[in-house]
Amino acid sequence: MSEDIHVAVIPVAGLGTRLLPATKSQPKEMLPVGRKPVVQYVVEEMEKNGIKQILFVTGRDKTSIENHFDFDHELVRTLRENGKEELLSELEYERMRLQFFFTRQRRPKGLGDAILCAQHFTGDRPFVVALGDSVLGMHGSATVVSRMVETYRRNAPCVVIALREVSLEKVSRYGIVEPASEGPISLIRNLVEKPSPEAAPSRLAITARYILPAAIHDAIERIQPDRHGEIQLTDAIQLLLKEGMPVYGVRLGPEEKRYDVGNFQSYFEAFLEFAWNDPQLSGEVKRMIQELLREDR
Ligand code: UTP
């Protein structure tokens, strides 16, 4: 069975409470990392990996995401009238060959629930899920989704998840898998949500990109919320796995580092690294950081 995957669901309905007050009245997915908002890198990564249609699962106070991907004719006119044509290239992303769709998750009840909101759109089709607060690779350059699509095509129907190695102290923050073999692509035997270091079956963490078959919706409807009342996508994948659906893990390559914007430490790290690698200001940023380090001695 061979199936092409052209649809990505980007959930952006979370409250971003770990980033308050920055996220009080703006989505965390719109926070800039370097020159662009996080979600723009995610969308550009999807386009580079062959996606044609994107469904955002949004929530309250998220309209700036819709505006960001829309044409702004007035801004273009103003830039022209003011002789700032050179800035028009910054809006090139508006011309990406993508169709955008939007739906609302009325209450942020977890990632599983957000995916369920996409059901009428994705229907019988398999689809990519890309978390709207995680950039993969410097400036969103990762191609892991293409490798995941290829893995799906060869084994459909199945679940495919992106994986990366984390340190043992950090396993309790993530969904951790038990792979059946070594190597860049492996079947997964088991998934454990946020295990203790002692209980972790490996150090391979589920990382912000998934390919899901249509059967995921029914699985989400059959699982119970966790103790915080959230419906976890990992639990629904676990259920499919138990019922015999193959689950594959595809590892991120060395150039496909994950930049997560979920908390201030990881946000600061991401911003610093993107500024350090900025195509125009890299030299200035490096000089400034060296100066700060000298002053700190
Ligand atoms: P997180 O769990 O990291 O986001 O979800 P959060 O709930 O906003 O974070 P905190 O704990 O309050 O700080 C990862 C991605 O899934 C989306 C988020 O918007 C984010 O892009 N998400 C999460 C939803 O769309 N709906 C939800 O119910 C939860």
Boltz pocket constraint, residues with backbone or C-beta under 6 A from the ligand:
constraints:
  - pocket:
      binder: B
      contacts: [[A, 11], [A, 12], [A, 13], [A, 14], [A, 15], [A, 16], [A, 17], [A, 18], [A, 19], [A, 29], [A, 57], [A, 105], [A, 107], [A, 108], [A, 109], [A, 110], [A, 111], [A, 113], [A, 114], [A, 131], [A, 132], [A, 133], [A, 262]]
      max_distance: 6.0
